[in-house]
Amino acid sequence: MRVRYAFLLLSLLNLPAQAADSKVIDADAGFPEGPLVKDGTLYYAQYGAHKINRWDGAASTVLWSKDGCGPSAVIAMGAGFAVTCYDSGEMVRISATGETIDAQAKDSSGAALVGPNDGTPDGKGGIYFTTSGPWEPAPIMGRVLHMAPDGTIREVANDLHYANGVALGPDGLRLYVNESEAGRVISFKVEADGTLTDRRLFVRLSALDEPPDAYPDGIKFGPDGNLYIGLYSAGRIVVADKDGKLVRKIEVPSAAAPNLTFSADGKTIYITAVDDKSAAPYKGKVYAIGNE
C-alpha cells in the first residue's frame, strides 16, 4: 500500500503544469521563435513572416525585416543584435534601432552557413550560434560557430545531428546544445579562448518522460538555474535540473512550443508557440506566463 501511495505522489508531482495564468501578447505571429528580453523589452523572430518584432509591454512592432531571411533567433550582441537567417543562410548584425550593419553567409574558412538557427551571448561581447544543416535527418552536418565582437566567424564544433537551441550555462563554464534529430541535449566545456572541448551527453528527452519522437528546439536557463527545453513536437516546455532530472512541465494550448525566454525579474516566461505546423506562414502565438 505504501508503494502504491508513493507512486501516486510521484505521478502527481510530475503532472504537466497548465498555463492557467497565460496571456497572449501576439495572437497572429508567423512561427515565432528565438526570443530575448533586453532592457525590459521583448524581442522575437517571426520565421514565417521574415521579421524581428519588439514588444514593449503594450504593443508589438516590427524592428527589422528581410524577405527570404527566415529568421529563427534574435541574439543580443554589443549595442545591437545578431539575427540567424535560417532560409537565406546568413548571420545578420543589426543596430538597436533595426538598421542592417552587415550580413555573412560563410565562416572564416569559407564554409557556407547552412541553416543558422539559434544563438547565445558568450559573455565576452561575442556569441555562439548553431547551424542545423538540412531539415532532413541526413546528412548529419550541424555545427556550432562563434562570432567574435568584430564579426569574425569560426567553427568550434561539428558533426551534430541537427544542432538547434544553444545556451551558455549559468557559470559560463559549459555550453549546452540541442541535437533535435537525436532527441537530446549535449554540453561542451568552454575553454578560455572560446573553443569547445569535452563533449558530453546532458540528457535524452526520453529520460524526461517524453516520447521517442520528442523534438527539442530552443533552450534557456531560468533564474532557478534549471534548463528549460522548448519542444517542437508538442506545446510544452520541459524543465530539467543541473543533473538532467525532470523538475516540471509547462503546457500551452498550441501544437508546438519551440522556444522561450524570461523577463528581467524572472517572474514571467515568454513562450513562442506554433499552432499550424502544416504550411507557411505557420500561424502561432507568443504567450506571457507567470513563473512563480
N, C-alpha and C positions, 0 to 999 in steps of 0.2 A: 504493500500500500504506500509506504514512504517513497519507493522508487517511482510509483505512478504519479504522486503529487509533485515530486521533484521534476519529473519530465514535463508535467503540465506547466509548472512555474517557468522552466527554461523556455518552453514554447511561447508563453505569453511575453516573456522578455524580448524574444526575437521577432515578435509581430511587427510588420511594417508600420511606421508612424504615418498616419494620414495627415495630409497638409490641410487641416481644417481651417487654419488661420491664414490661408494663402490669399494673395491679392494679385490679380492680373494687371501688369503695368504696360504691356503691349499685347493686344489681342489679335494683331494682324501682322506678325513677323514672318519673314520668309527664311525658314531654317535658321533660327537664331543660334549663335554659337560663341565660344571664346570670350566670355565676359570678364571685365575687371572693374574695380572701383578705384578711382584716383581723385583725390581732393574732394571727396564727398559726392562725386558724380559717377554714375554707372555708364560704362561703355560696353557695347556688344556688337558683334558682327551679324550681318544677315547674309548668309551664304546664298540663299535663293534669290535675294534682291540685289546683291553686289554692293552692299552699303555697310558703313560703320555708323551706328547710332549712339547718341548720348541721352541719358535720362537724368534730369536734374531734381527729381523728386515730384515734379508736377507734370512734365510733358517730355515726350521723346522726339528728338530732332535728328536730322542727318548731319553727321560731322564730315564724312568723306564718302565718295563713291567712285567706282571704276567698272565700266561694263566689261564682262568677261573675267573679272578677278576671281569671283567665288571666294570671298574672304571667310575664313573659318576661325580666326582669332585676332584680337587686338591686344597688344602687349605693351606695357609701359616701358619706355626706353628714353632716357635723358629727359628733356623737357617735353618730348612728344611721344610718339608711339611707333611700333612696328606692326605691320599687318601681314598675315600669311595669306597669300593669294593662291588657294588650292588649285583652281581651274587653270589659271594662266602660268602657274609655276614660277611665281615671283615672291620675293620678300620686298615689301614697300615700306619705306620710312616716311612718316607724315609729321607735320608740326602739331602743336597743341590745338591749333585753330583749323586744322584739316587741309593744309596745303601739302602737296606731294613734294618730298625732298629728293628721293631717288628710288629706283627700283632695280633689283638684281635678280637675274634668272640662273646664275651659276655661282658655285663656290670658288675659292681661291685656286683650286686645281683645275678649274674649267668644267667640272661636272655639273650637269643640269640639276635644278631643284625640282624634283618630281613629286608634286602633291604636298607643298608646305602646309602644315596642319595646325600645330599648336605651339605655344611658346611660354617661357617664363623668364623673368629677370634673373641674372646671375649674382646680383648683389654688389656688382662692381661696375655698373654702367652699361654692361652688355646684356645679351640674352642667349638662352639656349632655345632652339626650336627643332621640331621634328619635320621630316618629310616622309610621307607614308609610302610612296611608290604607287603603283596602280591599285585601283579599288579591288580588283580580283585577288583571291587568296595567293596566287602565284604570278610572277616570281617574287621571292622574298627579297625586297630591296629597300626596306625602311631604314632611315638614318636619323641620327641626332647631330645637329650642327651648332656651332657657336658663332654668334655675330658680335664682334668687338664694338666698342663705342664709336670707332671710326668707320664702321660698316664692313670691315673685313670678315668674310665668312669662311670657316674651316670645319671640316668633318671631325667629329670626336667619337662617333660610334656608328656601326653599320650592321648589316645582317639582322635587322629587326623585322618581325612579322607584322607589318602594317603599324609602324610607330605612330602614336596618336598623342593623347594627353601627356603633358610633362609638367613636373613641379619640383622645385628645389625644396629639400627638407627644411624644417624649422631651424636647425642648427647650421644649415649651409654645407654640411659635410657629404650629403648624398643627393643624387638626382634620381627622381622616380619617373618612369616612362611606361605608358600603356603599350602593350603589344595586342592590339584589338583582335586580330585574326587568331591569336593564340589564347585569348581569354585570360590574360594575366597582366600583372604589373611587375616590372623588374626595377632594379636600382643599380646605380653606379657610385663609386667613390669619386668625389670631385677633388682633383689634385690642385696644388697651388697655382699652376699655370693654366687651369681651366680644363685640362684634359680629363677624360673619364677612364677609370680602371675598375677592377674588382666587380665585374658584372654578376649580379645575383638575382634569384627569384625573390620577390617580396610576397606576393600572394596570387594564387589562382582564384578566379571568381567562383569556381565550383566549391572552394573551401569556405566561401561566404554564403553558402546556401543558395547559389544561383544555378540555373540550368546549364547544360553543356553548351548551348548556343549563346550564352551571355556574351555581350559585346561591350567591353569597357571603352569609354570615349574620353571625355575630359576628366582631369583630376585636379583637386586643390587641397591644400592643408588648411584645416579650420583653426580657429582660435584655441580650440581644445587640444590641438596637437594631433588630432586624428586625420586620416586621409579619407576624403570624400570622393567617391568614384561615380561619375555620371554614366548612365547606360544608354546606348543607342537601341538596345534590344528591348527596353521596357521604360515606362515612365517612372523611373526610380533612381534614387541616389543611394548607394551602398556605402556605409561608413565602417572603416577598419581602424583599429588602434595601431600603435607603433610596432606591435608584434604580428600584425596581419590577422588579428582576430575580429570577428564581427561585433560591432557595437550596436548598430541600429540601421533601419532602412527608412527612407523618406519617399513617400509616394506623391506623384502629381497626376491629375486626370488628363494625361496626354499619352500618346503612343511611345514617345521616347523622351529621355531627359539627358541629352548628351553632355551638358556642361553646367557649370555653376561658379559663383564667387560669393564673397561675403562683404557686408557693409564694414565700414571702418571700425565700428564698435563691436562687430561680431554678432550683433543681435538679429540680423536679417540675412537670410540666404537668398540670393538671386539665382533662379534656375531657368536656363534656356531650354525650351521644350519644343518638340515637333509633333503635330497632330496628324499630318498627312505625309507619309514617307514614300508615297507611290510615284510622285512626279513633281517637277518644278512648278511653282516656287517653294514647295514643301512647307505649306502653311503651318505656323506654330505660334507659340506664346512665350512671353517672359513673365515669370512669377516672382513675387516677393513673399517669402515665407518666414515667419518668426522662428528664431533659433534660440530658444530659452533653455 
